Amino acid sequence: MLAKLNSAAVVGISALPVTIEVHAERPHENMPGRMVIVGLPDNSVKESQSRIYAAITNSAYVIQQLDTTVNLAPGDMRKEGTGFDLPIALGVLCTQGLVSMERLPRYMILGELSLDGSIQPIRGTLPIAVKAREMGYEGLIVPQQNIMEAAVVNKIKVYGATTLAQVVSFLNGFDNVLEPTVIDTRAEFAARQQSCELDFADVRGQESVKRAMEVAAAGGHNLIMIGPPGAGKSMLARRLPSILPPLSLAESLETTQIHSVAGQLKGNTGLIAERPFRSPHHTVSQVALVGGGSSPMPGEISLAHNGVLFCDELPEFNRSVLEVLRQPLEDRHIVVSRAKYTIDYPASFMFVASMNPCPCGYYGDPNHHCVCTPGQIQRYLNKISGPLLDRIDIHCEIQAVPFAQLSQMQPGESSAVIRERVIAARQRQTERFSHLPQGGGRDGARIHCNAQMTEKMLHEYAEPDAASLDMLRMAMERLKLSARAYSRILKVARTIADLEDCEQVESHHIAEAIGYRNLDRSDWAERGI
């Protein structure tokens, strides 16, 4: 007897349909029945037969000992994960006459089984729900813990199940056993959008750094802060998402999809409505940062997609790890190529980093004595390559605020006030780039902010006037800036002009943008960068 069921596998951040075929026949005389799974299953899929038989038995179903062949089609794609447990178990029960086949073609089914027959959550439910709707299925049956993320996909019925017995009863015609979960996606998104708990009003002083972060947020620019311990670098960085524009619904769905594949969504989470903030430890490996592994998973740079990737104490990171950031910082996606697969992960994030000026942290600090030798300082700073720094638009130095001043200072501007200016500047950029085709940016990506402009766009939208060009030429010659740094200055100047609602890039915009290239100055170059 043959049964066919519909399921799906996650590849990258997308889903591909998988047809599960279960064939059963009587075993040879005096031979026990056995199950064979074909179709390039990995170990987690091969191990499922033990879970499946235990779940069926503990759900009070009595089955015959038959030779069972399970085929996972297409056969040329490797199948990974435990999400095939439930459809394979249903297929086995179908071949035993315990489940009706009438409803099977109308549903896509996935879930992991426990030995007692309960259904456990899986990764990647959201992209699978998107694929099920795209393929025209009437419904999707998923673990109850995954119901919120799957139900944000409209125009498809999503059923959350807790046990194998529930699904069997539903497929046998008992409709009241499972009820579809309906979520108003826009209402869910609006309900989850809330103000950030962290606020720039909590930061006393550091007005120049706050201004740099406002410019970075307005144009989507990468930023690095250099200063002694305790100056507030991490405190400022963690408040950056509070001044970024809110996620759009499309960005929210894309971000949620990545976190769904990584298995990092909480059970009651339907949509991620706040921009991600990822802060990996400096011991992070290349695979953990960019993604991949034996079972491919998104890395930290993809989990930071549409948000912020913060690297605290940048020189403490392994240099080879930092170098892998260069390509995604330019292209805003990362292609992970291994012997068995090639996957393209999105990685459009704001890169924010902090560092001390030397190993002890007090080089140039007027209140502390630096104990580092020139050689130690040079080795410390040489951990960050010039090409990586060229991809960071804004460099700003930060000094600790003395306690006497801290106690007298009034709270600064709130994040809400700064955010309004950032949103207004982003709106001007949206209108500027709205006429561009869908693939107007690098590698066919859409342009959303000034940091993503191509060289051609710089000539069109950020061409400096004669006075600004002379100023820029002098800075380039004096600081010996690279061609990439020249482009960065123009992009930042364009953002500063947008914050002032100025159509033309003027000399004072260029001057402020040049001031954000602190690490290009000669005194920093002499230290090793």
ABEGO torsion letter per residue (X at the ends): XBBBBBBBBBBEABBBBBBBBBBBBBBBBGBBBBBBBBGGBBAAAAAAAAAAAAAAAAAGBBBBBBBBBBBBOBAABBBBEAAAAAAAAAAAAAAAGABBAAAAAABBBBEBBBAAGBBBBBBGAAAAAAAAAAAGBABBBBBAAAAAAAAABBGBBBBBBABAAAAAAAAAGBAAABBBBBBBAAAAAAAABBBBABBAAABBEGAAAAAAAAAAAAAGBBBBBBBBBGAGAAAAAAAAAAABBBBBAAAAAAAAAAAAAAGABBAABABBABBBBBBBBAABBAAAAAEEEABBBBBAAAAABGBBBBBBGAAABBAAAAAAAAAAAAAGBBBBBBAABBBBBBBBBBBBBBBBABAAGABGBAABBBABBAAAAAAAAAABBAAAAAABABBBBBBBBBAAAAAABBBBBBAAAAAAAAAAAAAAAAAAAAABBAAABBGGBBBABAAABBAAAAAAAABBBAAAAAAAAAAAAAAGBBAAAAAAAAAAAAAAAAAAGBABBBAAAAAAAAAAAAAABAAAAAAGX
